[in-house]
């Protein structure tokens, strides 16, 4: 067996993927990695020059990429907007946010903002995409970007943890219902990753040192660490993997 044949189960050639939150950080890295593995990728984010720039960057590298300008705060319109993009083989919900605060000081707007993007949008985006997969009798992979905080707790992170623990439960329930349709549903649950979302927190040396003390591998994660985990779960190499979480945390949750 030659190398190309040996790697074929990991190839995404001929597959179409949708990535939300695809213009920065983890989402952008996922879009790039999927393209590297041969997929055609639709990048979903709010309409902006940044979205157009990210798509053009991929096109200039010779990849097939398209823009889907959409604000996920209005998911009621998502299903109708999706019609123009056909059916996807791979759906990855990377869009997310955090509003860290002490539990006793969390406000309703903070709670609603986090739940709206981290959980509500994940639910309705995946439902709309799964409906099309089922109608077209098309196997597929749905992947949510969760967090190690979807498996443990953390200070100042009650709302974030609530959203990610809920996402883990949603994943398991969806996997049960969609399994007969050959649609797999999983999460990738990373530790702290060097992104715009974590930059301010990790700039605090005491906080960074504490984080590093908990990551047994001894380094902060990179967006590519998450992206290539997604490539595996999206590929035929993971054809029997569903309803679970691939924890990319350098050993944080091992204890």
C-alpha positions as a Markdown table, in Angstrom:
| # | Residue | x | y | z |
|---|---|---|---|---|
| 1 | Unk | 0.0 | 0.0 | 0.0 |
| 2 | Unk | 1.5 | 3.4 | -1.0 |
| 3 | Unk | 1.4 | 6.5 | 1.2 |
| 4 | Unk | -1.4 | 8.1 | -0.8 |
| 5 | Unk | -3.6 | 5.0 | -0.4 |
| 6 | Unk | -2.7 | 4.8 | 3.3 |
| 7 | Unk | -3.8 | 8.3 | 3.9 |
| 8 | Unk | -7.0 | 8.1 | 1.9 |
| 9 | Unk | -9.4 | 7.6 | 4.8 |
| 10 | Unk | -8.2 | 11.0 | 6.2 |
| 11 | Unk | -8.7 | 12.8 | 2.9 |
| 12 | Unk | -11.6 | 15.3 | 2.6 |
| 13 | Unk | -11.5 | 15.5 | -1.2 |
| 14 | Unk | -14.9 | 15.8 | -2.7 |
| 15 | Unk | -16.5 | 16.9 | 0.6 |
| 16 | Unk | -18.2 | 20.2 | 1.2 |
| 17 | Unk | -17.9 | 21.9 | 4.6 |
| 18 | Unk | -19.5 | 24.8 | 6.5 |
| 19 | Unk | -17.5 | 26.5 | 9.2 |
| 20 | Unk | -19.1 | 29.1 | 11.5 |
| 21 | Unk | -16.9 | 31.8 | 13.1 |
| 22 | Unk | -14.4 | 31.2 | 10.3 |
| 23 | Unk | -12.7 | 34.5 | 10.1 |
| 24 | Unk | -10.4 | 34.4 | 13.1 |
| 25 | Unk | -8.7 | 32.1 | 15.7 |
| 26 | Unk | -9.8 | 28.5 | 15.8 |
| 27 | Unk | -12.5 | 28.9 | 13.1 |
| 28 | Unk | -10.1 | 30.3 | 10.6 |
| 29 | Unk | -7.5 | 27.6 | 11.3 |
| 30 | Unk | -10.2 | 24.9 | 10.8 |
| 31 | Unk | -11.2 | 26.4 | 7.4 |
| 32 | Unk | -7.6 | 26.4 | 6.3 |
| 33 | Unk | -7.0 | 22.8 | 7.5 |
| 34 | Unk | -10.2 | 21.5 | 5.8 |
| 35 | Unk | -9.0 | 23.1 | 2.6 |
| 36 | Unk | -5.6 | 21.5 | 3.0 |
| 37 | Unk | -7.2 | 18.1 | 3.3 |
| 38 | Unk | -9.2 | 18.7 | 0.0 |
| 39 | Unk | -12.6 | 20.0 | 1.1 |
| 40 | Unk | -14.5 | 22.8 | -0.4 |
| 41 | Unk | -15.2 | 25.2 | 2.4 |
| 42 | Unk | -17.9 | 27.8 | 3.0 |
| 43 | Unk | -16.8 | 30.3 | 5.7 |
| 44 | Unk | -19.7 | 31.7 | 7.7 |
| 45 | Unk | -19.3 | 35.0 | 9.6 |
| 46 | Unk | -20.9 | 38.4 | 9.8 |
| 47 | Unk | -20.6 | 40.2 | 6.5 |
| 48 | Unk | -17.3 | 42.1 | 6.5 |
| 49 | Unk | -14.2 | 42.9 | 4.6 |
| 50 | Unk | -12.5 | 40.4 | 7.0 |
| 51 | Unk | -14.7 | 37.6 | 5.7 |
| 52 | Unk | -14.0 | 38.5 | 2.1 |
| 53 | Unk | -10.3 | 38.7 | 2.8 |
| 54 | Unk | -10.2 | 35.2 | 4.4 |
| 55 | Unk | -12.0 | 33.7 | 1.5 |
| 56 | Unk | -9.7 | 35.4 | -1.0 |
| 57 | Unk | -6.7 | 34.2 | 1.0 |
| 58 | Unk | -7.8 | 30.6 | 0.6 |
| 59 | Unk | -8.6 | 31.1 | -3.1 |
| 60 | Unk | -5.2 | 32.6 | -3.7 |
| 61 | Unk | -3.7 | 29.4 | -2.3 |
| 62 | Unk | -5.6 | 27.4 | -4.9 |
| 63 | Unk | -8.4 | 26.2 | -2.6 |
| 64 | Unk | -12.2 | 26.2 | -3.2 |
| 65 | Unk | -13.8 | 28.6 | -0.7 |
| 66 | Unk | -16.9 | 30.7 | -0.5 |
| 67 | Unk | -18.3 | 33.3 | 1.8 |
| 68 | Unk | -21.6 | 33.0 | 3.7 |
| 69 | Unk | -22.2 | 36.4 | 5.3 |
| 70 | Unk | -24.7 | 35.9 | 8.1 |
| 71 | Unk | -25.2 | 37.2 | 11.6 |
| 72 | Unk | -25.9 | 34.2 | 13.9 |
| 73 | Unk | -27.7 | 36.3 | 16.4 |
| 74 | Unk | -30.7 | 35.9 | 14.0 |
| 75 | Unk | -30.9 | 32.2 | 13.6 |
| 76 | Unk | -34.6 | 32.3 | 12.6 |
| 77 | Unk | -33.5 | 33.3 | 9.2 |
| 78 | Unk | -30.7 | 30.7 | 8.9 |
| 79 | Unk | -32.6 | 27.9 | 7.3 |
| 80 | Unk | -33.9 | 30.0 | 4.5 |
| 81 | Unk | -30.4 | 31.6 | 3.9 |
| 82 | Unk | -28.9 | 28.1 | 3.8 |
| 83 | Unk | -30.9 | 27.2 | 0.7 |
| 84 | Unk | -28.5 | 28.8 | -1.7 |
| 85 | Unk | -25.6 | 26.7 | -0.4 |
| 86 | Unk | -26.9 | 23.2 | -0.9 |
| 87 | Unk | -26.2 | 20.3 | 1.4 |
| 88 | Unk | -23.0 | 20.0 | 3.4 |
| 89 | Unk | -21.0 | 16.8 | 4.2 |
| 90 | Unk | -19.3 | 18.5 | 7.2 |
| 91 | Unk | -20.6 | 21.2 | 9.5 |
| 92 | Unk | -18.4 | 22.7 | 12.2 |
| 93 | Unk | -19.7 | 25.2 | 14.6 |
| 94 | Unk | -16.7 | 27.2 | 15.9 |
| 95 | Unk | -18.4 | 30.5 | 16.6 |
| 96 | Unk | -18.4 | 31.2 | 20.3 |
| 97 | Unk | -17.8 | 33.8 | 23.0 |
| 98 | Unk | -17.1 | 34.2 | 26.7 |
| 99 | Unk | -18.3 | 36.7 | 29.3 |
| 100 | Unk | -16.3 | 35.7 | 32.4 |
| 101 | Unk | -17.5 | 37.1 | 35.7 |
| 102 | Unk | -18.1 | 35.9 | 39.3 |
| 103 | Unk | -21.3 | 33.9 | 39.6 |
| 104 | Unk | -22.9 | 36.4 | 41.9 |
| 105 | Unk | -22.3 | 39.2 | 39.5 |
| 106 | Unk | -23.4 | 37.6 | 36.2 |
| 107 | Unk | -26.0 | 39.7 | 34.5 |
| 108 | Unk | -28.9 | 38.6 | 32.3 |
| 109 | Unk | -27.4 | 40.2 | 29.1 |
| 110 | Unk | -24.1 | 38.4 | 29.8 |
| 111 | Unk | -25.9 | 35.1 | 30.2 |
| 112 | Unk | -28.0 | 35.6 | 27.1 |
| 113 | Unk | -25.1 | 36.7 | 24.9 |
| 114 | Unk | -23.1 | 33.5 | 25.7 |
| 115 | Unk | -26.0 | 31.1 | 25.4 |
| 116 | Unk | -27.2 | 32.7 | 22.2 |
| 117 | Unk | -24.0 | 32.0 | 20.3 |
| 118 | Unk | -22.5 | 29.0 | 22.1 |
| 119 | Unk | -25.7 | 27.0 | 22.4 |
| 120 | Unk | -28.7 | 28.4 | 20.5 |
| 121 | Unk | -26.8 | 29.0 | 17.3 |
| 122 | Unk | -25.1 | 25.6 | 17.5 |
| 123 | Unk | -28.5 | 24.0 | 17.9 |
| 124 | Unk | -30.3 | 25.8 | 15.0 |
| 125 | Unk | -27.4 | 25.8 | 12.6 |
| 126 | Unk | -26.9 | 22.0 | 13.0 |
| 127 | Unk | -30.6 | 21.3 | 12.8 |
| 128 | Unk | -31.0 | 23.1 | 9.5 |
| 129 | Unk | -27.9 | 21.4 | 8.0 |
| 130 | Unk | -28.9 | 18.0 | 9.3 |
| 131 | Unk | -32.4 | 18.3 | 7.8 |
| 132 | Unk | -30.9 | 18.8 | 4.4 |
| 133 | Unk | -28.5 | 15.8 | 4.9 |
| 134 | Unk | -31.5 | 13.6 | 5.9 |
| 135 | Unk | -33.6 | 14.7 | 2.9 |
| 136 | Unk | -30.8 | 14.1 | 0.5 |
| 137 | Unk | -29.9 | 10.8 | 2.3 |
| 138 | Unk | -26.3 | 12.1 | 2.6 |
| 139 | Unk | -24.0 | 10.9 | 5.4 |
| 140 | Unk | -22.2 | 13.6 | 7.2 |
| 141 | Unk | -20.3 | 14.9 | 10.2 |
| 142 | Unk | -21.3 | 17.6 | 12.6 |
| 143 | Unk | -18.7 | 18.9 | 15.0 |
| 144 | Unk | -19.1 | 21.5 | 17.7 |
| 145 | Unk | -16.1 | 23.3 | 19.2 |
| 146 | Unk | -16.7 | 22.8 | 22.9 |
| 147 | Unk | -14.0 | 23.2 | 25.6 |
| 148 | Unk | -12.3 | 21.4 | 28.4 |
| 149 | Unk | -14.7 | 23.6 | 30.4 |
| 150 | Unk | -17.5 | 21.4 | 29.0 |
| 151 | Unk | -16.0 | 18.6 | 31.1 |
| 152 | Unk | -14.9 | 20.4 | 34.3 |
| 153 | Unk | -15.6 | 23.7 | 36.1 |
| 154 | Unk | -13.6 | 26.9 | 36.4 |
| 155 | Unk | -13.5 | 30.1 | 38.3 |
| 156 | Unk | -15.5 | 33.0 | 36.8 |
| 157 | Unk | -16.8 | 30.7 | 34.1 |
| 158 | Unk | -20.3 | 29.6 | 35.3 |
| 159 | Unk | -22.0 | 30.8 | 32.1 |
| 160 | Unk | -19.3 | 29.6 | 29.8 |
| 161 | Unk | -19.2 | 26.2 | 31.5 |
| 162 | Unk | -23.0 | 26.0 | 31.4 |
| 163 | Unk | -23.0 | 26.6 | 27.6 |
| 164 | Unk | -20.3 | 24.0 | 26.9 |
| 165 | Unk | -21.7 | 21.3 | 29.2 |
| 166 | Unk | -25.0 | 21.8 | 27.5 |
| 167 | Unk | -23.2 | 21.4 | 24.1 |
| 168 | Unk | -21.8 | 18.1 | 25.2 |
| 169 | Unk | -25.2 | 16.9 | 26.1 |
| 170 | Unk | -26.7 | 18.1 | 22.9 |
| 171 | Unk | -24.0 | 16.2 | 21.0 |
| 172 | Unk | -24.8 | 12.9 | 22.6 |
| 173 | Unk | -28.6 | 13.3 | 22.1 |
| 174 | Unk | -28.1 | 14.3 | 18.4 |
| 175 | Unk | -25.7 | 11.4 | 17.8 |
| 176 | Unk | -28.5 | 9.0 | 19.0 |
| 177 | Unk | -31.1 | 10.4 | 16.7 |
| 178 | Unk | -28.9 | 11.1 | 13.7 |
| 179 | Unk | -26.9 | 7.8 | 13.8 |
| 180 | Unk | -29.5 | 5.9 | 11.7 |
| 181 | Unk | -29.0 | 8.5 | 9.0 |
| 182 | Unk | -25.2 | 8.0 | 9.1 |
| 183 | Unk | -24.7 | 11.5 | 10.4 |
| 184 | Unk | -22.0 | 11.6 | 13.1 |
| 185 | Unk | -22.0 | 14.2 | 15.8 |
| 186 | Unk | -19.0 | 15.0 | 18.0 |
| 187 | Unk | -17.2 | 17.8 | 19.9 |
| 188 | Unk | -13.6 | 18.9 | 20.0 |
| 189 | Unk | -12.9 | 20.2 | 23.5 |
| 190 | Unk | -9.7 | 22.3 | 23.6 |
| 191 | Unk | -7.8 | 23.8 | 26.5 |
| 192 | Unk | -6.6 | 27.4 | 26.4 |
| 193 | Unk | -5.7 | 28.2 | 22.8 |
| 194 | Unk | -3.7 | 31.3 | 21.7 |
| 195 | Unk | -6.5 | 33.3 | 20.0 |
| 196 | Unk | -8.1 | 36.8 | 20.1 |
| 197 | Unk | -10.5 | 35.3 | 22.6 |
| 198 | Unk | -7.8 | 34.4 | 25.2 |
| 199 | Unk | -5.2 | 37.0 | 24.4 |
| 200 | Unk | -6.1 | 39.4 | 27.3 |
| 201 | Unk | -6.3 | 36.6 | 29.9 |
| 202 | Unk | -3.1 | 34.9 | 28.8 |
| 203 | Unk | -1.3 | 38.3 | 28.9 |
| 204 | Unk | -1.5 | 38.1 | 32.7 |
| 205 | Unk | 1.7 | 36.2 | 33.6 |
| 206 | Unk | 0.3 | 34.8 | 36.8 |
| 207 | Unk | -2.8 | 33.5 | 35.0 |
| 208 | Unk | -0.6 | 32.1 | 32.2 |
| 209 | Unk | 1.7 | 30.3 | 34.6 |
| 210 | Unk | -1.3 | 28.8 | 36.3 |
| 211 | Unk | -2.7 | 27.5 | 33.0 |
| 212 | Unk | 0.6 | 26.1 | 32.0 |
| 213 | Unk | 0.9 | 24.3 | 35.4 |
| 214 | Unk | -2.3 | 22.4 | 34.6 |
| 215 | Unk | -1.4 | 21.5 | 31.0 |
| 216 | Unk | 0.7 | 18.4 | 31.3 |
| 217 | Unk | 2.2 | 18.8 | 27.8 |
| 218 | Unk | 3.6 | 22.1 | 29.1 |
| 219 | Unk | 2.4 | 24.5 | 26.4 |
| 220 | Unk | -0.6 | 26.7 | 25.4 |
| 221 | Unk | -2.5 | 25.2 | 22.5 |
| 222 | Unk | -2.4 | 26.6 | 19.0 |
| 223 | Unk | -5.5 | 26.9 | 16.7 |
| 224 | Unk | -4.0 | 24.2 | 14.5 |
| 225 | Unk | -4.1 | 21.7 | 17.3 |
| 226 | Unk | -7.9 | 22.0 | 17.2 |
| 227 | Unk | -8.2 | 22.3 | 13.5 |
| 228 | Unk | -6.5 | 18.9 | 12.7 |
| 229 | Unk | -8.6 | 17.2 | 15.4 |
| 230 | Unk | -11.6 | 18.4 | 13.5 |
| 231 | Unk | -10.1 | 17.1 | 10.2 |
| 232 | Unk | -9.9 | 13.6 | 11.8 |
| 233 | Unk | -13.5 | 13.7 | 13.1 |
| 234 | Unk | -14.7 | 15.0 | 9.7 |
| 235 | Unk | -13.0 | 12.2 | 7.7 |
| 236 | Unk | -13.9 | 8.6 | 7.0 |
| 237 | Unk | -11.2 | 7.6 | 9.3 |
| 238 | Unk | -13.6 | 8.4 | 12.1 |
| 239 | Unk | -16.6 | 6.6 | 10.5 |
| 240 | Unk | -17.4 | 4.8 | 13.8 |
| 241 | Unk | -16.9 | 7.8 | 16.1 |
| 242 | Unk | -20.0 | 9.6 | 17.2 |
| 243 | Unk | -21.6 | 11.0 | 20.4 |
| 244 | Unk | -18.3 | 11.7 | 22.0 |
| 245 | Unk | -15.7 | 14.4 | 22.7 |
| 246 | Unk | -12.1 | 14.6 | 21.5 |
| 247 | Unk | -10.5 | 16.5 | 24.3 |
| 248 | Unk | -7.5 | 18.5 | 23.1 |
| 249 | Unk | -6.3 | 19.7 | 26.4 |
| 250 | Unk | -2.7 | 18.6 | 26.9 |
| 251 | Unk | -3.8 | 16.5 | 29.9 |
| 252 | Unk | -5.6 | 19.3 | 31.8 |
| 253 | Unk | -8.6 | 17.0 | 32.6 |
| 254 | Unk | -6.5 | 13.9 | 33.2 |
| 255 | Unk | -6.5 | 14.4 | 36.9 |
